């Protein structure tokens, strides 16, 4: 029960950290190499990748649980 709550809190924290830290860095890199037109679609890629990682981690954690 508590493990599921902590997993949800960790997922929310990872999403906030991803948006707060990774997105500005990616904007800077894309602007530096001339691909600044892709910046508007950056969150459409970052959030599904994060969701896929969370689903994968949850399945791995469920396999280990007795």
PQR file with spaces between the fields and no chain letter, atoms N, CA, C, O and H, PARSE charges and radii, in Angstrom:
ATOM       1  N    UNK     1       0.816   -1.190    0.000 -0.4000 1.5000
ATOM       2  CA   UNK     1       0.000    0.000    0.000 -0.0000 2.0000
ATOM       3  C    UNK     1       0.866    1.262    0.000  0.5500 1.7000
ATOM       4  O    UNK     1       0.691    2.143   -0.842 -0.5500 1.4000
ATOM       5  N    UNK     2       1.793    1.341    0.943 -0.4000 1.5000
ATOM       6  CA   UNK     2       2.653    2.526    1.019 -0.0000 2.0000
ATOM       7  C    UNK     2       3.582    2.608   -0.179  0.5500 1.7000
ATOM       8  O    UNK     2       3.927    3.695   -0.642 -0.5500 1.4000
ATOM       9  H    UNK     2       1.935    0.626    1.627  0.4000 1.0000
ATOM      10  N    UNK     3       3.981    1.442   -0.674 -0.4000 1.5000
ATOM      11  CA   UNK     3       4.887    1.426   -1.823 -0.0000 2.0000
ATOM      12  C    UNK     3       4.221    2.075   -3.043  0.5500 1.7000
ATOM      13  O    UNK     3       4.872    2.791   -3.803 -0.5500 1.4000
ATOM      14  H    UNK     3       3.700    0.559   -0.297  0.4000 1.0000
ATOM      15  N    UNK     4       2.931    1.821   -3.222 -0.4000 1.5000
ATOM      16  CA   UNK     4       2.218    2.425   -4.344 -0.0000 2.0000
ATOM      17  C    UNK     4       2.112    3.935   -4.186  0.5500 1.7000
ATOM      18  O    UNK     4       2.216    4.667   -5.170 -0.5500 1.4000
ATOM      19  H    UNK     4       2.402    1.239   -2.604  0.4000 1.0000
ATOM      20  N    UNK     5       1.908    4.402   -2.976 -0.4000 1.5000
ATOM      21  CA   UNK     5       1.851    5.855   -2.746 -0.0000 2.0000
ATOM      22  C    UNK     5       3.189    6.510   -3.024  0.5500 1.7000
ATOM      23  O    UNK     5       3.254    7.562   -3.660 -0.5500 1.4000
ATOM      24  H    UNK     5       1.823    3.807   -2.177  0.4000 1.0000
ATOM      25  N    UNK     6       4.249    5.890   -2.552 -0.4000 1.5000
ATOM      26  CA   UNK     6       5.571    6.457   -2.788 -0.0000 2.0000
ATOM      27  C    UNK     6       5.932    6.410   -4.267  0.5500 1.7000
ATOM      28  O    UNK     6       6.635    7.290   -4.762 -0.5500 1.4000
ATOM      29  H    UNK     6       4.197    5.035   -2.036  0.4000 1.0000
ATOM      30  N    UNK     7       5.459    5.398   -4.968 -0.4000 1.5000
ATOM      31  CA   UNK     7       5.694    5.316   -6.400 -0.0000 2.0000
ATOM      32  C    UNK     7       4.982    6.455   -7.116  0.5500 1.7000
ATOM      33  O    UNK     7       5.541    7.063   -8.029 -0.5500 1.4000
ATOM      34  H    UNK     7       4.888    4.683   -4.565  0.4000 1.0000
ATOM      35  N    UNK     8       3.753    6.747   -6.708 -0.4000 1.5000
ATOM      36  CA   UNK     8       3.000    7.855   -7.317 -0.0000 2.0000
ATOM      37  C    UNK     8       3.671    9.190   -7.021  0.5500 1.7000
ATOM      38  O    UNK     8       3.796   10.034   -7.908 -0.5500 1.4000
ATOM      39  H    UNK     8       3.299    6.253   -5.966  0.4000 1.0000
ATOM      40  N    UNK     9       4.098    9.382   -5.791 -0.4000 1.5000
ATOM      41  CA   UNK     9       4.785   10.627   -5.430 -0.0000 2.0000
ATOM      42  C    UNK     9       6.092   10.757   -6.211  0.5500 1.7000
ATOM      43  O    UNK     9       6.441   11.847   -6.664 -0.5500 1.4000
ATOM      44  H    UNK     9       3.996    8.697   -5.070  0.4000 1.0000
ATOM      45  N    UNK    10       6.805    9.655   -6.366 -0.4000 1.5000
ATOM      46  CA   UNK    10       8.041    9.676   -7.149 -0.0000 2.0000
ATOM      47  C    UNK    10       7.790    9.981   -8.612  0.5500 1.7000
ATOM      48  O    UNK    10       8.571   10.689   -9.248 -0.5500 1.4000
ATOM      49  H    UNK    10       6.521    8.770   -5.998  0.4000 1.0000
ATOM      50  N    UNK    11       6.706    9.452   -9.146 -0.4000 1.5000
ATOM      51  CA   UNK    11       6.356    9.739  -10.535 -0.0000 2.0000
ATOM      52  C    UNK    11       6.015   11.200  -10.753  0.5500 1.7000
ATOM      53  O    UNK    11       6.426   11.794  -11.750 -0.5500 1.4000
ATOM      54  H    UNK    11       6.071    8.876   -8.630  0.4000 1.0000
ATOM      55  N    UNK    12       5.280   11.775   -9.844 -0.4000 1.5000
ATOM      56  CA   UNK    12       4.946   13.202   -9.930 -0.0000 2.0000
ATOM      57  C    UNK    12       6.214   14.042   -9.801  0.5500 1.7000
ATOM      58  O    UNK    12       6.410   15.002  -10.547 -0.5500 1.4000
ATOM      59  H    UNK    12       4.946   11.293   -9.034  0.4000 1.0000
ATOM      60  N    UNK    13       7.056   13.680   -8.867 -0.4000 1.5000
ATOM      61  CA   UNK    13       8.311   14.407   -8.696 -0.0000 2.0000
ATOM      62  C    UNK    13       9.212   14.296   -9.917  0.5500 1.7000
ATOM      63  O    UNK    13       9.873   15.264  -10.290 -0.5500 1.4000
ATOM      64  H    UNK    13       6.896   12.901   -8.261  0.4000 1.0000
ATOM      65  N    UNK    14       9.242   13.140  -10.533 -0.4000 1.5000
ATOM      66  CA   UNK    14      10.049   12.966  -11.736 -0.0000 2.0000
ATOM      67  C    UNK    14       9.514   13.816  -12.885  0.5500 1.7000
ATOM      68  O    UNK    14      10.292   14.383  -13.652 -0.5500 1.4000
ATOM      69  H    UNK    14       8.705   12.353  -10.230  0.4000 1.0000
ATOM      70  N    UNK    15       8.194   13.906  -13.007 -0.4000 1.5000
ATOM      71  CA   UNK    15       7.603   14.726  -14.063 -0.0000 2.0000
ATOM      72  C    UNK    15       7.924   16.203  -13.859  0.5500 1.7000
ATOM      73  O    UNK    15       8.265   16.903  -14.813 -0.5500 1.4000
ATOM      74  H    UNK    15       7.562   13.445  -12.384  0.4000 1.0000
ATOM      75  N    UNK    16       7.818   16.672  -12.632 -0.4000 1.5000
ATOM      76  CA   UNK    16       8.128   18.071  -12.339 -0.0000 2.0000
ATOM      77  C    UNK    16       9.607   18.360  -12.588  0.5500 1.7000
ATOM      78  O    UNK    16       9.958   19.382  -13.179 -0.5500 1.4000
ATOM      79  H    UNK    16       7.541   16.103  -11.857  0.4000 1.0000
ATOM      80  N    UNK    17      10.466   17.455  -12.134 -0.4000 1.5000
ATOM      81  CA   UNK    17      11.900   17.647  -12.351 -0.0000 2.0000
ATOM      82  C    UNK    17      12.252   17.603  -13.834  0.5500 1.7000
ATOM      83  O    UNK    17      13.109   18.355  -14.298 -0.5500 1.4000
ATOM      84  H    UNK    17      10.182   16.625  -11.654  0.4000 1.0000
ATOM      85  N    UNK    18      11.596   16.733  -14.561 -0.4000 1.5000
ATOM      86  CA   UNK    18      11.856   16.627  -15.998 -0.0000 2.0000
ATOM      87  C    UNK    18      11.472   17.915  -16.710  0.5500 1.7000
ATOM      88  O    UNK    18      12.216   18.409  -17.558 -0.5500 1.4000
ATOM      89  H    UNK    18      10.900   16.122  -14.184  0.4000 1.0000
ATOM      90  N    UNK    19      10.328   18.449  -16.372 -0.4000 1.5000
ATOM      91  CA   UNK    19       9.889   19.681  -17.016 -0.0000 2.0000
ATOM      92  C    UNK    19      10.714   20.879  -16.567  0.5500 1.7000
ATOM      93  O    UNK    19      10.976   21.786  -17.356 -0.5500 1.4000
ATOM      94  H    UNK    19       9.724   18.048  -15.683  0.4000 1.0000
ATOM      95  N    UNK    20      11.123   20.884  -15.306 -0.4000 1.5000
ATOM      96  CA   UNK    20      11.841   22.040  -14.777 -0.0000 2.0000
ATOM      97  C    UNK    20      13.320   22.045  -15.162  0.5500 1.7000
ATOM      98  O    UNK    20      13.904   23.116  -15.326 -0.5500 1.4000
ATOM      99  H    UNK    20      10.910   20.146  -14.665  0.4000 1.0000
ATOM     100  N    UNK    21      13.924   20.896  -15.307 -0.4000 1.5000
ATOM     101  CA   UNK    21      15.368   20.832  -15.541 -0.0000 2.0000
ATOM     102  C    UNK    21      15.746   20.426  -16.959  0.5500 1.7000
ATOM     103  O    UNK    21      16.615   21.046  -17.573 -0.5500 1.4000
ATOM     104  H    UNK    21      13.450   20.026  -15.174  0.4000 1.0000
ATOM     105  N    UNK    22      15.103   19.397  -17.478 -0.4000 1.5000
ATOM     106  CA   UNK    22      15.498   18.884  -18.778 -0.0000 2.0000
ATOM     107  C    UNK    22      15.042   19.784  -19.924  0.5500 1.7000
ATOM     108  O    UNK    22      15.782   19.980  -20.888 -0.5500 1.4000
ATOM     109  H    UNK    22      14.397   18.894  -16.980  0.4000 1.0000
ATOM     110  N    UNK    23      13.846   20.326  -19.828 -0.4000 1.5000
ATOM     111  CA   UNK    23      13.308   21.122  -20.928 -0.0000 2.0000
ATOM     112  C    UNK    23      14.141   22.372  -21.217  0.5500 1.7000
ATOM     113  O    UNK    23      14.443   22.619  -22.384 -0.5500 1.4000
ATOM     114  H    UNK    23      13.245   20.167  -19.045  0.4000 1.0000
ATOM     115  N    UNK    24      14.529   23.175  -20.218 -0.4000 1.5000
ATOM     116  CA   UNK    24      15.368   24.343  -20.553 -0.0000 2.0000
ATOM     117  C    UNK    24      16.726   23.972  -21.152  0.5500 1.7000
ATOM     118  O    UNK    24      17.243   24.686  -22.011 -0.5500 1.4000
ATOM     119  H    UNK    24      14.284   22.974  -19.270  0.4000 1.0000
ATOM     120  N    UNK    25      17.291   22.874  -20.706 -0.4000 1.5000
ATOM     121  CA   UNK    25      18.566   22.430  -21.268 -0.0000 2.0000
ATOM     122  C    UNK    25      18.375   22.018  -22.726  0.5500 1.7000
ATOM     123  O    UNK    25      19.188   22.352  -23.588 -0.5500 1.4000
ATOM     124  H    UNK    25      16.871   22.294  -20.008  0.4000 1.0000
ATOM     125  N    UNK    26      17.295   21.290  -22.990 -0.4000 1.5000
ATOM     126  CA   UNK    26      17.021   20.869  -24.359 -0.0000 2.0000
ATOM     127  C    UNK    26      16.719   22.068  -25.256  0.5500 1.7000
ATOM     128  O    UNK    26      17.103   22.075  -26.426 -0.5500 1.4000
ATOM     129  H    UNK    26      16.634   21.018  -22.290  0.4000 1.0000
ATOM     130  N    UNK    27      16.045   23.068  -24.727 -0.4000 1.5000
ATOM     131  CA   UNK    27      15.775   24.279  -25.510 -0.0000 2.0000
ATOM     132  C    UNK    27      17.082   24.959  -25.899  0.5500 1.7000
ATOM     133  O    UNK    27      17.250   25.387  -27.041 -0.5500 1.4000
ATOM     134  H    UNK    27      15.733   23.062  -23.777  0.4000 1.0000
ATOM     135  N    UNK    28      17.994   25.057  -24.959 -0.4000 1.5000
ATOM     136  CA   UNK    28      19.289   25.662  -25.249 -0.0000 2.0000
ATOM     137  C    UNK    28      20.074   24.884  -26.282  0.5500 1.7000
ATOM     138  O    UNK    28      20.676   25.472  -27.181 -0.5500 1.4000
ATOM     139  H    UNK    28      17.857   24.710  -24.031  0.4000 1.0000
ATOM     140  N    UNK    29      20.073   23.574  -26.163 -0.4000 1.5000
ATOM     141  CA   UNK    29      20.812   22.741  -27.116 -0.0000 2.0000
ATOM     142  C    UNK    29      20.184   22.814  -28.500  0.5500 1.7000
ATOM     143  O    UNK    29      20.886   22.967  -29.499 -0.5500 1.4000
ATOM     144  H    UNK    29      19.584   23.097  -25.433  0.4000 1.0000
ATOM     145  N    UNK    30      18.858   22.703  -28.557 -0.4000 1.5000
ATOM     146  CA   UNK    30      18.197   22.766  -29.865 -0.0000 2.0000
ATOM     147  C    UNK    30      18.382   24.133  -30.520  0.5500 1.7000
ATOM     148  O    UNK    30      18.542   24.217  -31.738 -0.5500 1.4000
ATOM     149  H    UNK    30      18.287   22.579  -27.745  0.4000 1.0000
ATOM     150  N    UNK    31      18.362   25.198  -29.728 -0.4000 1.5000
ATOM     151  CA   UNK    31      18.602   26.527  -30.283 -0.0000 2.0000
ATOM     152  C    UNK    31      20.020   26.704  -30.776  0.5500 1.7000
ATOM     153  O    UNK    31      20.257   27.391  -31.769 -0.5500 1.4000
ATOM     154  H    UNK    31      18.232   25.129  -28.739  0.4000 1.0000
ATOM     155  N    UNK    32      20.970   26.084  -30.079 -0.4000 1.5000
ATOM     156  CA   UNK    32      22.374   26.222  -30.468 -0.0000 2.0000
ATOM     157  C    UNK    32      22.687   25.493  -31.774  0.5500 1.7000
ATOM     158  O    UNK    32      23.557   25.924  -32.532 -0.5500 1.4000
ATOM     159  H    UNK    32      20.777   25.526  -29.272  0.4000 1.0000
ATOM     160  N    UNK    33      21.990   24.404  -32.036 -0.4000 1.5000
ATOM     161  CA   UNK    33      22.290   23.655  -33.257 -0.0000 2.0000
ATOM     162  C    UNK    33      21.321   23.982  -34.395  0.5500 1.7000
ATOM     163  O    UNK    33      21.366   23.354  -35.453 -0.5500 1.4000
ATOM     164  H    UNK    33      21.283   24.054  -31.421  0.4000 1.0000
ATOM     165  N    UNK    34      20.445   24.968  -34.174 -0.4000 1.5000
ATOM     166  CA   UNK    34      19.580   25.440  -35.251 -0.0000 2.0000
ATOM     167  C    UNK    34      18.265   24.704  -35.406  0.5500 1.7000
ATOM     168  O    UNK    34      17.630   24.787  -36.457 -0.5500 1.4000
ATOM     169  H    UNK    34      20.408   25.478  -33.314  0.4000 1.0000
ATOM     170  N    UNK    35      17.853   23.996  -34.392 -0.4000 1.5000
ATOM     171  CA   UNK    35      16.590   23.260  -34.461 -0.0000 2.0000
ATOM     172  C    UNK    35      15.550   23.843  -33.497  0.5500 1.7000
ATOM     173  O    UNK    35      14.782   23.103  -32.882 -0.5500 1.4000
ATOM     174  H    UNK    35      18.369   23.928  -33.538  0.4000 1.0000
ATOM     175  N    UNK    36      15.532   25.146  -33.373 -0.4000 1.5000
ATOM     176  CA   UNK    36      14.634   25.775  -32.411 -0.0000 2.0000
ATOM     177  C    UNK    36      13.164   25.645  -32.795  0.5500 1.7000
ATOM     178  O    UNK    36      12.302   25.904  -31.955 -0.5500 1.4000
ATOM     179  H    UNK    36      16.156   25.748  -33.872  0.4000 1.0000
ATOM     180  N    UNK    37      12.843   25.259  -34.019 -0.4000 1.5000
ATOM     181  CA   UNK    37      11.451   25.036  -34.407 -0.0000 2.0000
ATOM     182  C    UNK    37      10.867   23.818  -33.695  0.5500 1.7000
ATOM     183  O    UNK    37       9.647   23.708  -33.574 -0.5500 1.4000
ATOM     184  H    UNK    37      13.544   25.049  -34.701  0.4000 1.0000
ATOM     185  N    UNK    38      11.697   22.918  -33.229 -0.4000 1.5000
ATOM     186  CA   UNK    38      11.224   21.722  -32.533 -0.0000 2.0000
ATOM     187  C    UNK    38      10.885   21.971  -31.074  0.5500 1.7000
ATOM     188  O    UNK    38      10.322   21.095  -30.419 -0.5500 1.4000
ATOM     189  H    UNK    38      12.688   23.008  -33.327  0.4000 1.0000
ATOM     190  N    UNK    39      11.212   23.137  -30.553 -0.4000 1.5000
ATOM     191  CA   UNK    39      11.016   23.426  -29.134 -0.0000 2.0000
ATOM     192  C    UNK    39       9.540   23.340  -28.753  0.5500 1.7000
ATOM     193  O    UNK    39       9.216   22.907  -27.646 -0.5500 1.4000
ATOM     194  H    UNK    39      11.670   23.849  -31.085  0.4000 1.0000
ATOM     195  N    UNK    40       8.651   23.739  -29.640 -0.4000 1.5000
ATOM     196  CA   UNK    40       7.226   23.692  -29.340 -0.0000 2.0000
ATOM     197  C    UNK    40       6.690   22.289  -29.155  0.5500 1.7000
ATOM     198  O    UNK    40       5.656   22.099  -28.514 -0.5500 1.4000
ATOM     199  H    UNK    40       8.914   24.091  -30.538  0.4000 1.0000
ATOM     200  N    UNK    41       7.377   21.302  -29.706 -0.4000 1.5000
ATOM     201  CA   UNK    41       6.934   19.916  -29.613 -0.0000 2.0000
ATOM     202  C    UNK    41       7.748   19.113  -28.606  0.5500 1.7000
ATOM     203  O    UNK    41       7.627   17.889  -28.550 -0.5500 1.4000
ATOM     204  H    UNK    41       8.216   21.456  -30.227  0.4000 1.0000
ATOM     205  N    UNK    42       8.548   19.764  -27.835 -0.4000 1.5000
ATOM     206  CA   UNK    42       9.446   19.076  -26.910 -0.0000 2.0000
ATOM     207  C    UNK    42       8.680   18.336  -25.817  0.5500 1.7000
ATOM     208  O    UNK    42       9.025   17.202  -25.487 -0.5500 1.4000
ATOM     209  H    UNK    42       8.646   20.759  -27.880  0.4000 1.0000
ATOM     210  N    UNK    43       7.648   18.959  -25.252 -0.4000 1.5000
ATOM     211  CA   UNK    43       6.891   18.307  -24.191 -0.0000 2.0000
ATOM     212  C    UNK    43       6.077   17.133  -24.712  0.5500 1.7000
ATOM     213  O    UNK    43       5.732   16.236  -23.943 -0.5500 1.4000
ATOM     214  H    UNK    43       7.368   19.880  -25.521  0.4000 1.0000
ATOM     215  N    UNK    44       5.767   17.123  -25.992 -0.4000 1.5000
ATOM     216  CA   UNK    44       5.047   15.998  -26.573 -0.0000 2.0000
ATOM     217  C    UNK    44       5.919   14.751  -26.645  0.5500 1.7000
ATOM     218  O    UNK    44       5.408   13.640  -26.790 -0.5500 1.4000
ATOM     219  H    UNK    44       6.047   17.852  -26.617  0.4000 1.0000
ATOM     220  N    UNK    45       7.218   14.931  -26.545 -0.4000 1.5000
ATOM     221  CA   UNK    45       8.144   13.802  -26.567 -0.0000 2.0000
ATOM     222  C    UNK    45       8.599   13.438  -25.156  0.5500 1.7000
ATOM     223  O    UNK    45       8.677   12.259  -24.810 -0.5500 1.4000
ATOM     224  H    UNK    45       7.633   15.834  -26.428  0.4000 1.0000
ATOM     225  N    UNK    46       8.895   14.441  -24.351 -0.4000 1.5000
ATOM     226  CA   UNK    46       9.474   14.202  -23.025 -0.0000 2.0000
ATOM     227  C    UNK    46       8.482   13.496  -22.095  0.5500 1.7000
ATOM     228  O    UNK    46       8.861   12.545  -21.411 -0.5500 1.4000
ATOM     229  H    UNK    46       8.832   15.399  -24.632  0.4000 1.0000
ATOM     230  N    UNK    47       7.250   13.931  -22.056 -0.4000 1.5000
ATOM     231  CA   UNK    47       6.284   13.349  -21.124 -0.0000 2.0000
ATOM     232  C    UNK    47       5.904   11.902  -21.462  0.5500 1.7000
ATOM     233  O    UNK    47       5.812   11.092  -20.539 -0.5500 1.4000
ATOM     234  H    UNK    47       6.943   14.704  -22.611  0.4000 1.0000
ATOM     235  N    UNK    48       5.678   11.529  -22.725 -0.4000 1.5000
ATOM     236  CA   UNK    48       5.421   10.108  -22.995 -0.0000 2.0000
ATOM     237  C    UNK    48       6.615    9.200  -22.694  0.5500 1.7000
ATOM     238  O    UNK    48       6.431    8.063  -22.260 -0.5500 1.4000
ATOM     239  H    UNK    48       5.753   12.187  -23.475  0.4000 1.0000
ATOM     240  N    UNK    49       7.810    9.683  -22.915 -0.4000 1.5000
ATOM     241  CA   UNK    49       8.994    8.885  -22.565 -0.0000 2.0000
ATOM     242  C    UNK    49       9.052    8.677  -21.059  0.5500 1.7000
ATOM     243  O    UNK    49       9.351    7.577  -20.595 -0.5500 1.4000
ATOM     244  H    UNK    49       7.960   10.607  -23.267  0.4000 1.0000
ATOM     245  N    UNK    50       8.769    9.719  -20.297 -0.4000 1.5000
ATOM     246  CA   UNK    50       8.737    9.597  -18.842 -0.0000 2.0000
ATOM     247  C    UNK    50       7.645    8.624  -18.404  0.5500 1.7000
ATOM     248  O    UNK    50       7.872    7.815  -17.504 -0.5500 1.4000
ATOM     249  H    UNK    50       8.526   10.612  -20.674  0.4000 1.0000
ATOM     250  N    UNK    51       6.479    8.685  -19.014 -0.4000 1.5000
ATOM     251  CA   UNK    51       5.391    7.769  -18.677 -0.0000 2.0000
ATOM     252  C    UNK    51       5.781    6.331  -18.987  0.5500 1.7000
ATOM     253  O    UNK    51       5.482    5.428  -18.205 -0.5500 1.4000
ATOM     254  H    UNK    51       6.294    9.342  -19.745  0.4000 1.0000
ATOM     255  N    UNK    52       6.438    6.107  -20.106 -0.4000 1.5000
ATOM     256  CA   UNK    52       6.877    4.758  -20.455 -0.0000 2.0000
ATOM     257  C    UNK    52       7.884    4.222  -19.442  0.5500 1.7000
ATOM     258  O    UNK    52       7.832    3.048  -19.077 -0.5500 1.4000
ATOM     259  H    UNK    52       6.681    6.840  -20.741  0.4000 1.0000
ATOM     260  N    UNK    53       8.788    5.066  -18.993 -0.4000 1.5000
ATOM     261  CA   UNK    53       9.755    4.636  -17.978 -0.0000 2.0000
ATOM     262  C    UNK    53       9.075    4.308  -16.655  0.5500 1.7000
ATOM     263  O    UNK    53       9.457    3.349  -15.984 -0.5500 1.4000
ATOM     264  H    UNK    53       8.830    6.020  -19.289  0.4000 1.0000
ATOM     265  N    UNK    54       8.072    5.091  -16.274 -0.4000 1.5000
ATOM     266  CA   UNK    54       7.347    4.820  -15.033 -0.0000 2.0000
ATOM     267  C    UNK    54       6.568    3.516  -15.118  0.5500 1.7000
ATOM     268  O    UNK    54       6.537    2.755  -14.151 -0.5500 1.4000
ATOM     269  H    UNK    54       7.762    5.870  -16.819  0.4000 1.0000
ATOM     270  N    UNK    55       5.939    3.247  -16.254 -0.4000 1.5000
ATOM     271  CA   UNK    55       5.203    1.991  -16.421 -0.0000 2.0000
ATOM     272  C    UNK    55       6.153    0.807  -16.379  0.5500 1.7000
ATOM     273  O    UNK    55       5.851   -0.212  -15.758 -0.5500 1.4000
ATOM     274  H    UNK    55       5.964    3.866  -17.039  0.4000 1.0000
ATOM     275  N    UNK    56       7.287    0.934  -17.028 -0.4000 1.5000
ATOM     276  CA   UNK    56       8.283   -0.140  -16.993 -0.0000 2.0000
ATOM     277  C    UNK    56       8.760   -0.405  -15.570  0.5500 1.7000
ATOM     278  O    UNK    56       8.859   -1.556  -15.146 -0.5500 1.4000
ATOM     279  H    UNK    56       7.532    1.762  -17.532  0.4000 1.0000
ATOM     280  N    UNK    57       9.052    0.651  -14.846 -0.4000 1.5000
ATOM     281  CA   UNK    57       9.541    0.496  -13.471 -0.0000 2.0000
ATOM     282  C    UNK    57       8.482   -0.118  -12.572  0.5500 1.7000
ATOM     283  O    UNK    57       8.803   -0.929  -11.704 -0.5500 1.4000
ATOM     284  H    UNK    57       8.971    1.586  -15.190  0.4000 1.0000
ATOM     285  N    UNK    58       7.234    0.254  -12.766 -0.4000 1.5000
ATOM     286  CA   UNK    58       6.149   -0.312  -11.959 -0.0000 2.0000
ATOM     287  C    UNK    58       6.000   -1.798  -12.228  0.5500 1.7000
ATOM     288  O    UNK    58       5.784   -2.577  -11.300 -0.5500 1.4000
ATOM     289  H    UNK    58       6.973    0.913  -13.471  0.4000 1.0000
ATOM     290  N    UNK    59       6.114   -2.201  -13.490 -0.4000 1.5000
ATOM     291  CA   UNK    59       6.006   -3.639  -13.803 -0.0000 2.0000
ATOM     292  C    UNK    59       7.160   -4.429  -13.205  0.5500 1.7000
ATOM     293  O    UNK    59       6.969   -5.547  -12.728 -0.5500 1.4000
ATOM     294  H    UNK    59       6.290   -1.568  -14.244  0.4000 1.0000
ATOM     295  N    UNK    60       8.343   -3.857  -13.229 -0.4000 1.5000
ATOM     296  CA   UNK    60       9.495   -4.534  -12.630 -0.0000 2.0000
ATOM     297  C    UNK    60       9.296   -4.658  -11.118  0.5500 1.7000
ATOM     298  O    UNK    60       9.602   -5.698  -10.534 -0.5500 1.4000
ATOM     299  H    UNK    60       8.498   -2.949  -13.617  0.4000 1.0000
ATOM     300  N    UNK    61       8.790   -3.612  -10.493 -0.4000 1.5000
ATOM     301  CA   UNK    61       8.565   -3.643   -9.056 -0.0000 2.0000
ATOM     302  C    UNK    61       7.476   -4.656   -8.681  0.5500 1.7000
ATOM     303  O    UNK    61       7.564   -5.306   -7.639 -0.5500 1.4000
ATOM     304  H    UNK    61       8.541   -2.768  -10.967  0.4000 1.0000
ATOM     305  N    UNK    62       6.464   -4.787   -9.522 -0.4000 1.5000
ATOM     306  CA   UNK    62       5.375   -5.741   -9.228 -0.0000 2.0000
ATOM     307  C    UNK    62       5.846   -7.181   -9.357  0.5500 1.7000
ATOM     308  O    UNK    62       5.343   -8.056   -8.652 -0.5500 1.4000
ATOM     309  H    UNK    62       6.393   -4.259  -10.368  0.4000 1.0000
ATOM     310  N    UNK    63       6.798   -7.443  -10.238 -0.4000 1.5000
ATOM     311  CA   UNK    63       7.315   -8.801  -10.375 -0.0000 2.0000
ATOM     312  C    UNK    63       8.104   -9.228   -9.153  0.5500 1.7000
ATOM     313  O    UNK    63       8.106  -10.405   -8.792 -0.5500 1.4000
ATOM     314  H    UNK    63       7.207   -6.732  -10.810  0.4000 1.0000
ATOM     315  N    UNK    64       8.769   -8.285   -8.518 -0.4000 1.5000
ATOM     316  CA   UNK    64       9.592   -8.618   -7.345 -0.0000 2.0000
ATOM     317  C    UNK    64       8.782   -8.786   -6.081  0.5500 1.7000
ATOM     318  O    UNK    64       9.211   -9.472   -5.154 -0.5500 1.4000
ATOM     319  H    UNK    64       8.767   -7.329   -8.811  0.4000 1.0000
ATOM     320  N    UNK    65       7.606   -8.164   -6.033 -0.4000 1.5000
ATOM     321  CA   UNK    65       6.788   -8.207   -4.815 -0.0000 2.0000
ATOM     322  C    UNK    65       6.265   -9.632   -4.583  0.5500 1.7000
ATOM     323  O    UNK    65       5.851  -10.307   -5.526 -0.5500 1.4000
ATOM     324  H    UNK    65       7.257   -7.606   -6.787  0.4000 1.0000
ATOM     325  N    UNK    66       6.288  -10.079   -3.330 -0.4000 1.5000
ATOM     326  CA   UNK    66       5.802  -11.419   -3.040 -0.0000 2.0000
ATOM     327  C    UNK    66       4.289  -11.510   -3.093  0.5500 1.7000
ATOM     328  O    UNK    66       3.727  -12.582   -2.869 -0.5500 1.4000
ATOM     329  H    UNK    66       6.624   -9.531   -2.564  0.4000 1.0000
